[in-house]
């Protein structure tokens, strides 16, 4: 080889090293405000995020660089940038925008690259986002049809009735080339928007619901591709949603008003000129269209004889329509929607269709789900096709609807002529497994019936499977139940006349849910709902949004405000909930301290250990006082923990001076709890109910040296008196599985997780449940409060699946799973667990198989992350070999403690 060739190779090698060989490390999932390309961003300093991926071990980021420009081609031109972060020395995979002030209603483009110990990544592809518009930009009026115009309509009875409003506006767009067209729109209670006959989006029940007297959301859409040169038409259908009316017997809030619309279409032309089309009195409206009634609880009625062909296109004859009424604006502040919309997330066909003795058709979907039916059927002129929905069946194969209470859950379709139709409702959903069809001329085929599963558009980020049938079925039940109760807020149930954001269901539930779904933005939005529900004195409604006025000043339920914010920060690295809502949280805590703390004990408790297993199977609530823990124990222990969280929040929110006050109060609560409510002779709290002992033990409030005796009381009640069954309700079940495992009784926790007799999760599954029941005895209790799709009794089970069976746990002090604790409990009787979790820092994997005392375990740690792995000596007697990526191995009691950098590792066989 000649000297010149060697010299050339050296130069090439130098540049290869200098460039960092960017194909070794890949930058993945660049996002802004946790979304890929959000439109209508309203925060002035949005957060950028990404994660790294590599096949190499030990990959670490040491810097990043971000560029932002209002011009796509300007990302490589310094003069066009509104922010160039430069090379920022940091291992963080999040960055806050720190450039020029972002202009309203403007598109921006951004890209990011990371510097690592394995070289520099390639630049990400350019991503777009657009900013929201301010109040001064709208220059539009709220419009609607401000009256009841059709026979039978009413807003004063339990079963209100109101037809959908159809609104339209024709406008001339000119002959110039269109550069950009954006639609800003809010239709209350819900809307479908069209431009030149085409839907502008596939959102369902937009905008996201709120407590409208405090807050109203609008949506932003890019409609450039739908706009024509020349004549154009905007059309909107307004549904009732929760703005018009709420099912609220005995509650002071029944609705907010008649449906109304606000819209602004902005058009930018290539020559720089602009045009705006806004809602005002020049629009036309009618309520004589085919959607003659729509109500979330009762269903939708569609009369095909009233269809309006071409109503949302130019040239339609609207002489029979009326000028739109200019109406008052809602009382709530108008803001850009901060979370993804509800969308069709899955489509499911029936497992069976049968003709029942009544001549009707019974459709079994095989799974309790939430959505709407998209049906193709034949019907005769003027006949009514009835579609009824239920979760359960009576013994005679008719629908069991008693647990729906006043909700009718019925859709009606009237045929215009003999023939075949395809139809789905626009503004309702149902919670159901079974559908009863009446009025058809022939039995439908399975291919003609499709349920569109509806919930907030979010990714499924967790997978979990074992070799145990009961655990797998309960996990499936949790998966279907959780997503079925996401509806712009986490709800209690999706089927009966309630469907509200009860906070007690999510104090711990939000953590388990975040292992399965990327739910951070949903909970970010819900925190705002909670703040909007806060009273002037600081009290918080335990139903948020407060469609039911329930300001109970409760601790264990209202505490979800704090717990959800902590979950967002710890699991997703999102501290916005803490920073934004800390003042509101502080006001609530000060109220509790001021009014309900007496001599070191919180005396306020409203719900107790809600829905614990009753002594008689037909009961909803136990009447046996020995089963019920003292509510003061629950409130005091929970508030002690909340005060410690608020001390941490104070520093994160920029108020470190508040921390000492919280900690001082917490110290007095610990002393007061044990002085007033702990029996030092028996080592029991209160009446020795499991939950009364469980919370102090889990939170660390038990006097030193008494922990084992308190645990013994819990075990005695659970293992001996209840023969390995739960005895806790909503509060206790949030801590039971992790507490037992923490104190070495993973065998008992595993027995509870696999139990199939009453009361247990496995009992629900064995009795045919495909979601989680509201009651442990959901198959025998009275129907007054007996939903077949609730999630509150999941407690900490899903957390236990991921953290204690799979060993995927965000380590203490870590955020976003940057450091992972991997310590499965490997219970006897369980032979295999396989789980993945796509965290904000990358995908974590854990798969183990056990055969007696033999273990095979493979784990994956994302790039730029680390883990502490605990390998049981009993299952791996030999010390692991110190290999690439392993930072250290030490012996810790019964474990090998292995410190891992990123990469995939295998231990055992």
N, C-alpha and C positions, 0 to 999 in steps of 0.2 A: 504494500500500500504506500503510495507516495506521501510525502510530507504535507502537500497541499490538501490531499483527501483527508488526512488525519486532522488537519487544522479545521477543515470544513465540518467534519463530524463533531469536533469539540464545540464549534460555534453553535451547531444545531442542538447539541446536547444542552448547552448553556441556556439557550432560549427555551427549550422544552422545560428545563427546571425552573427558569425564571417565570415562565407563563403559568406554572403550577400544574400542568397536566390536568386540565379542568374536567376531563372525562372521568376521573377517579371519584370525585365527589359531585353529586348532583343536588342542585337547589330545587326543592319541591314546594308545591302549594303556596305560592306567594299570594297573600291576601291583604285586603285593607278592611279594617273593622270586622275581621273574621269572615269576609265575603269575597268572592272571586272578582266580581265587577259590579259593585253596588252603585245604584243610581239614587240620587237624592241624599247624599251624605250631609248631615247637619252639624257634626262636631267640627270645631275649628282646627283641632289638632288630632286628626285620625291616627290610628295605630296600624303600622305595617307589620306583617308577620310572615314567617316562612319556616321550613325545617330542611334538614339535610339528609341525604341518603347516600350510602356507600357500601360496597362489599368489603371494604377494608376495616380492620379493627383499629380502635383507638383514634378515630377521627374527631378532631376538635376544631371548632371555629375560633379564630382570634380577632376577626374584624369583619365589618360589612360596609357596603356602600350602596346608597339609594339615590336615584335621580327622579325628579318629577318635573313634568312640563305640560303646558296646555296644548302643545303641538306634538303629535306622534313622532314626526320626523325630527323634533327638536331635542329628543332625549340625549343625542350625542353632540349637541351644540350648547356650550356653556351660556351663551347669551339668551337662549330660549328657556333655560331652566328657572323654575320658581324655587327649587330646592336641590342643592347638591350636597349631600351629607359629607362627601369626601370619605376617606377611609377612616372609619371609626373603630378604634380598638375596643372590642367587646365580644364576649361569647354569647350575648343575648340574641335571640332570634325574634325579637320584637323591637320596634323603634317607633317613637312618636314623631309625627311630622313637625318640623321646626324651620319651615321656610317662610316665604312671603305669604301674606294673608290670602287665603283662598277666596276667589270671587264667587258670588252666588250664581246658580244656574249655569255652571261652566263645566266642560269636560276637561279632565286631566288624565295624563298617562304617566306610568311609573315603571321602573324596573329596579332590580336589586341583584347584587352578587355578594358572595361570601368569600372570605379569606380563611383558609384552614391550614393545619399542619401537613396536609396532603396536597396543597396547592389551592389555587383560586378557581372557584366555579365559573362557569359561563354565566353571562348576564341572563337573567330570566327573560322570557318574552315580555313585551310591553303589555301592561294591564291598564284598563280604563276604569275610571270612576267619575261620577258627576256630583256636583254639589247641589244642595237644596236651595230653594228660593225663600226670600224673606217676605214678611207680611206686606211690605210696600210694593212688591213686585206683582202680586196677584191681580189687582185691579179687576176683580171678578165679584159677582154677587151670588149668594146662595139662592137657589131656585127650587121649585117643586110644584106639586099640586096641593094646595093648602086647604084641603077639605075632604070629607068622605063623599064619594061620588057614585057609589054603586050600591044596589040593593043588598041588604044584609050586613053591610060593613059596620063595625063598631069598635070602640076602644075603651069601653067601660066594663065589659064583662070578663069572666075568666077566659073564655074562648073568643078573643078578639079576632077581627077579620078585616083585611085590607088588601086590595089588589096592588100589583106592582105598577110603578109609574114608568112610562116610556117617554124619553125626552130626546129631541133631535135638533140639530142646527146645521143648515146648509151654508157653505161659504165658498167664495171664489179664492183659489190659491194662486192665480197668476200662471204665467208660462215660463217662469225662470227656473233654472236648475236648483234643486233643493239640497242644501248642505246638511241640515240637521233639523229634526222636528221632535220636540219633547212635550209630552202631555203630563200635566200635574193635576191630580184629580182626587177628590174625596166624595164618596156617595154614602150617605147614612140612611139606614143601617148597613147596607151592602149594595154592591153594584156590579154590573157587567158593562164594559165600555167597548164600543165598536168605532172603527174608522173605515168608512167606505165599505161597510158590510162585514168587516173582519174583526174578530176579537183582538184587542190590543195586548192581551195577556191571557195566561191560563190560571190566574189567581182565582181562588175560591173564597167567597165571603170577604172580599177586600172592602175597605181597609181593615187592618187589625182592630178588633174591638177594644174599647176603653170605657172608662167611666166618663161619659161625654160632657158632663158639666164641668169637668176638670181638664180633659185632654181629648183632642180629636186628631187622628192621623190622616195624612194624604199620601198617595203613591206617585211614583215617578216612572214614566215609561218612555223609551225611545220608539217613536212611531214613524221614523223617517221612511222606512220601506213601505208603509201603508198610505202615505200621502201622495196624491196625484197632482200633476199640473192641471190647472183649470178647476172645475167644480169638485167639491169634497163635502162629505157629511160626517159629522160626529153624532153618534147615537149612544144613549145610556139607558139601561134598565135599572131602576132602583127597587131593591128588595127591602123588606122591613128590618131584618136583623134584630139586634137588641136595642136599636134606637127607638123604634116605634113602640115596642111593648115588651115587657118581661112577665114571665109567669111568676108572680110574686104575691101569693095569698098572704094577707096579713102583714105584708112588708110595706114600708112607706114609699118605696121607689118602684113605680110600675112602668115607667117609660120616660122618654125625653121629648117626644114630639113626632110629627109626621115626617116621612122620609124627605131628604133634601140633598141637593147636589151643588158642588163647587168644582169648577174646572178651568184650566188655562192651558191652551195649546200654543206653544211658541214655535215659530218657523223661522229658520235662518236660511237665507239664500246665498248662493255662491258669490253673488255680487256684493255681499255684506249687508243687504237690506233685511229687515225683519217684519214679521207679521204676528199678531196675537189674536186668538179667538177665545173669548171668555164667556162664562155663563152670565146671562142677564135676562131681562124681560123679553128679548127678541127670540128666545128659544120657544119651541112648541112642546106641549106635553099632553099625554092622554093616559088614563087608567083603564081604558077599554080593551086592553090587549089580552092575550091568552092566559097569562098568569093571574088568575082571578083571586088567589089567596096564597100567602106564604107565611109560615110561622115555624120557627125552629123546632118547637115542641110537637106541633100537631101535624105538620107536613105541608106539602105544596099541592095546589089544585091548578090544573092546566086544561083549558078548553080550546081544543084545536080549531073550533069553529070561529074563534075570535082572532086567529092569527093575522098578522099584519105584514104580508109579503113585501119585502123591499123597504121597510120603514127606516132602515139604517143606511140607505143608499141615496144618492142624489136623484132627483126627479120624482120622488115619491109624492103622491097627492096627500098632503096633510091638512086639507081644508077643514076636516072634521075635528082636528085637534084644537086645543086651546093655547093661548099665550101662557107661558110659564109664569107662575106667581113668584115674585121676589119675596123671599121669606127671611126671617131673622137668622143670624148666625148662631150656631150652638154656643153655649156658654164657655166650653172648654177651649184651651189654647190650641191653635192649629200648628202641628209639627209634622215633619217628614217621618214616615214609618221607619223605625230603626231595625226591624227584624224581617226575615223572609216571610212570605205569605203562606197560607195554606194552599196545598196543591194536591192533585191526584198523585199518590206515591206508589201505588200498586193496583193491579187489576186482578180480580179473582172470579173464577167461574164456579157455579154450584157443583156440589158433589152428588146431589140427587134432586129430582123433581117428581113428585107423586100427586096423583089425584086422590083427594080425601073424600069421605062419604058425602060431604056437603056439595060436592061438585067443584069445589075450588081447588087450586093447585098449591101445594106446599113445597117451597124451595128451601133446601138445606145447604147453607154455604160451608158447612163443616167446621166453622170457626166463628166465634164471636168477634165482630169487627165493627168499625165505624166508617161510614161512607154513604154513598148514594147508589141507587140502582140505575144502570143504563140498560134499558130493555128494548128489544125488538119484538113486536107482537102484532097479531091481527085482531081487529075489532070492527064491530058494526056501527054504522052511522048513529050518532047521538047516544051511543052506549057509553057507560062509565066503567073504565078499568080501575079497579081498586087494588092498591098495593099497601099491605099492612106489615109492620115489622115488630119482631120481638126477639128477646134473647133466649127464651125458654118455651117449652111446649107443655100443654096439659096432657094428662094420660091418654086422651082421645085424639091426640095429634092436632088439636086446635092451638092457636097462639095463647101463651100465658102472658097477659098484659097487666096483671094486678100490680106488679112492681114498677110499672111506668107511672102510676098514680094518675094525674090528670092529663098527661101527655098522650095524644091520640096516635102519634107516629104512623100517619097514614097519608099516602100520596094518591091523588085522583087525577085521572086523565080521561077527558071526554073526546070521543072520536068525531071528526068532521064528516067522514064518509066511510063506507065499507072499504077496508084495505089494511095494508101493513104500515106500521108506524115504528119509529125509533125515537125514544124520548128519555130524558133524564131531568130531574129537577135542577133549578138554578140556585136556589137559596136555602136549601135545607139539607140536613144530614141526619142519619139515624144510627143508633147503636143496636146491633142485632146479630143473630145467627140465622134466624128463620124469616122467610117472607111468605105471606099468603097473597095469592093472586086471584082476583075474581073479575068476571066480565070479559074473559077472552073467548074467542071462538074455537081455539084449539090449544092443546098442550104445547107450551114453548119448549124448544130444545135448549140444552145447556149453552150452546154457542150463542144463543140469542139473549142470554142474561149475563150481565157482567157487573160486578160491584166495583166501583171506584173507591179505593181506600183513601181517605182524606186525613191529612194532618199537616202540621207545619213543615215546610220544606227544610229538612235537615238530614245530614248523612247518618247512616248506621255505622258506627265506628268500633263496635265491639262484637266479637264472636266468642261463643263459649259452648263447649260440649264435653260430656263425660261418658263413661260407660254405664252410668246409672240411669235407668229409664225414668224414675220419678224426678230426679233433678233436671233432666233434659226437658220433660214436659212442663214443669213449673217455670223453667227459664223461658220456654216458648210462651207460656201464659203471661209472664211478666212483659215480654217483648210486645205482644199484641195489646195488652192492657195499657201499658205506658203510652204507646203511640196513639192509641185510641182516645186517650185523655189529653192530648195536646191540641189545643184549639185557640191559638194566640195567647194562651195561658194554660197552665197545668190545671185541669179540672178534676172534680171528684168523680163524675160519672158522665157518660155521653148519651144516655137513653131516656131518663125520666124527666120530670118537670123541674129540674134543678140545674145541673151542669155548670157549677160555679167553681171559682178558684179558692176552695177551702184550704187554708194555710197549713193546718195540722197534718194534712196528707203528705206534705213535702218537706217537713223539717229535716228528715234524713233521706227521704225518698229521692230528693233531687240529686244526691250523691250517687246512689245506685243507678239512676237513670242516665247519669253522665258517663257511665261506663259503656252504655249501649248506644246512646244517641249524642250527637254533637249539639247539645241543647243550650249552650251558653247564651246565645242571642235571645232565645225564648225566655230564659230566666232574667236576662238583662231587662227585657221589656216588662216582665212581671214585677220586678222590683219597682219600676216606675208606677205600675198599677197600685202597688202597696202604698207607696208614698202618697199617691193621689187619694187613697182611702183614709189617710191620717186626719184625725180631728184636730181642732185648734189647741186642745190641751195635750196633744201628743199621742192619744190613744190610736190604736190601729185596728181596723176592721179585720176580723178573721176570715172574711170573705172578700177577696180582692181580685178584680174590681168589685166594689161594694154594691153589687146589684141587689144583694140582701144586706140590709143595714145591721151588721153584726159587730159592733164595737164592744168586745167582751173584756178587754184589758187582760186577756189570758197570756200566760207565759209560754207554755209548751207549744201553742199554736202560732201565736204572733211571732215567736222566735224564728220562724221560717224566714223572716226578713233578713236576719243576720246569718242564718245557716246557708241560705242560698247564695248570699254575697261571698261567703267564705268558700263555698264550693267553686264558684266562678274563678276566684283567685287561685286557689290551690290546684284545681284540675286543669284550668284553661289559661292560667297566667293573666287573667283579666281582672284588674283591680278597679275598673270603672265603677262597678256597683258599690264598692266600699267608699271610694272618693266622693262620688256623687251623692250617695244617700247617708253618709255618716251624720250630717246634721239632723236628719230626720230620725235616724236610729238613736242618736243621743237624746233627743226630745222624748222618745218613747221610754228609754231606760230611766231618765230622770222622773218621768211620771210614775213608773213602777216603784222606784225608790221612795218617792215622796208620799205615795198613797198606800202602798201595799207591803212595805217592809216594816215589820214590827219586832223589835228585840231579836234581830238576826234571822227572822223567818219571813218568807214571802207568804202572805196569808191568802192570796188570790189564786184560785184555780177554778176554771169553769167546766171543763170537760172530763177531768179525771183520766183514767186509763181507758179511753173511749173504745167501746166494742170489744171488751174482753170476753172470752167464752162464757156464756151464761150456764147456770146450773140446770136449766131445762131447755130442750132443743127448740121449742116453739118461741122462746123469748128472743127479743132483740137485745135488751139490756138486762144484765144480772140484777137480781133483787137481793143478793146475798152480800151483806156488808163485809164479810171476811175475805171476799175475793177482791175488794176494791182497796187500792192503796190510798193513804192519806194524801190528798191533793197538795198539801203544803210541802211534802217531801218532793214531789215532782216539780213544783214551781221553784222551790228554793235551789235544788240541785241544778236544774236547767238554767236558772238565772245566774247562778254562780259561774257556770260555763260561759254564758253569754257575756258576762262582765269581763272575763279574761279575753274573749274574742274582741270585745270593744276596746280593750286596752291596746291590743295589736292594731286594730283598725285606726285608732287615734293617730298612731305614728304614720301609718300609710297615708292617711288623709291630711297630714300636715298639722295635727293637733296633739303632739306628744305630751303636752302639759295636762291632758285629760286622763292619762293612763293611771296615775297614782290614785286618783279618786275612785276609779273603777276597781282597782285591786284592793283598796282599803275596804270598800263595801263587800267585795267578794270574801275577804278574810273574815269579816263579821258574819257573813252568811254561813260559812263553814262552821264557825264556832257555835252559832245559834242553832243550826240544824242538828248538830250532835248533842247539844245541851238539852234541847227540847224534844227531839224526835228519835233519838237513838237510845236503845236500852243496852247499857254496857254489860249487864249480867247475861242477857240472852244473845247479845251481838246481833240485834235485829232492829230494823227501822219500822216504826208504826206498828201495824198489825201483822207484820211479817209477810205481806203480799210480795210476790216475786218482783214486781216493778218497783215497789218501794225500796227494796234492797238493791236492786239492779242499778238504778241511776247513780246513787252515791258511790257504789263500787266502781262503775265504769269511769266516772269523772274523777275519781281519786279523792273523794271526800271522807271516806271511812277512816276513823282514827287509826293511827299506826299500830300495827300488831293485831288488828281485828279483821283484816281483809279475808283471811282464810275462813274464819267462822261465818262471815257474811256470805261468802261464796257457798259455804256448806248449806246455809239456809236456802239459797236459790236452787242448789242442786237437789236438796231434799224435797222441796216443793215440786220441782220439775221432773226429776227422775223417779222418785218413789211415790209421792202422793198422786202425781198426774201420769205416772207410768210412761215417762218419756214423751209428754205432750206439752204444748205451749199453754200457758195460763194468762198470758199478757194480752193487752189491747194495743191500740195504736201507739201509745207512748213507749211501753216496755219493749215491744217487738222491734223498735228501732236500735236497740242495743244488745239484745239477748244473744245473738249468734257470735258477735265479735267479743263480747264480754266472756262468754264461756270459753272461747278459744284462747283469749288473752291469758286466762288463768288456768290453762292446761286441760280443759274439758272439751277438746275438739271432738272427742268420741260422742259426747252428749249432743253437741251441736249437729254433728253428722246424723245422729239418730232423729233429731227434730227435722232436719232437712229432707230425710227420706221416709219419714213416717207417713202412713197411708190411712190411718184411722183418725177419727175426730178427737180433738181439733188439730188440724195441720194443713199445710199447703198441699201435701200429697193427697189428703182426703178430698180437697176440692177437685183435684185432677181426676182422682178415681171416680168421683161422682159425675164426671163428664164436663167439668169446667175447662174452658179453653182460654179464659182470662182469670183474673184474681177477683174473688168475691168481696163484697163489702163486709160480710159477716163470716166468722168461722163456721157457723151453722147456716150458711146461705141456702141450703137445700131444704131446710125445715122451718126456718123462722118466718114470722108474719111478713107480708109484702110491703108494709108501710115504709120500711127503710131497708131494702134488701136488693141492692144493685148486684148484678152478676158481672159487672166490669168496673171495679174500683182498684186502686193500687195501694191504699193506705196500709193494708195489712202485710205488704211485702216487707216493711220495716227495713232492716239492714241485710236482708237475704242476698240481694244482688251484689251488694258491696262484699259480702262474705264469699260469694262465688268467685269474684275476681281477685280480691286481696288475699283470702285465706285458703282457697282451693287452688287457684291458678298461680297465686303469688305475684300479682301485678298491683303494686301499691305505690302511690306517690309518697316518697319518703318524708319523714318529719322535717319540716323546714324547707322543703322543696316546693317549687311551683311549676306547673306544666309538665310534670314527670321528668324534669331534668335529672333528678336522681331517684332511682327506683329501689324500693325494698322488695325483695323476692323471698318470701318465707311461707311457702305453702305448709299446711298442717298435715298433709299426707294421711288422712284418716284411714284406719283399717276398714276394709270392705270396699274401698273405692280404688279401681285399678287404673283409671286413665282420666286425665284432664287435658284439654287442648283449648287455648284461648289466645286471642289477639286483641290488642287495643290500639287504635290509631289516635294517639295523643297529639296535641299541638306540636310536640317535639319529634314526632315520628312514630312508626309502628313498633309496638312492644309485643313480643311473642313469648309464650310459655307453654311447653308441652311435656308432660311427664307420664310415664307408665310405671306401674309398680306391680311386682309379682312377689308376694311375700316380703322378704327382706331385701329384694333386689330392685334397684331403681334405675330408670333411664330418663334423663331430663335434659331437654334442649331449650335454650332461652335466646332471645334476640333483643339487643339493646340498641336503640336508634343512635345514629351519628350525633356527636356533640352531647351525648348523655352518658350517664354512668349508673351503676347498680351495686347494691350490696346484696349478695345472695347467701342464703343460709341453707347449707347442705347437711341433713341429719347424719350424724355419725352412725346411727343404727342402720341406716340404709346405704351408707357409703363409708365403710370403716377406714379405708385408706385415704390419706391426705391427698387432695387433688394436686395435679402436677402444675407447677407454675409455668404457664405458657404465654404466648403472645396475647396481649390484651388484658391479662390478669395482673392487677396491680399489687395484690397481696393476698395472703391466706393466713388466717389465724384460727386458733381453737377457742371457741366460745361455748362453754358448758357442753351441751349435747349436739353442737353444730360446728361445722367448718364454716367460718365466715370468709366469704370470697369477695374481694373487691374487683369489679369488672369495669372496663372501659367499653366503648361501643363495639358492637359486633355480634356474631352468633357463636354460641358455646354449647358444648355437650358434656354432660357429666354422667357417669355410670356406664352401663352396658352400651 
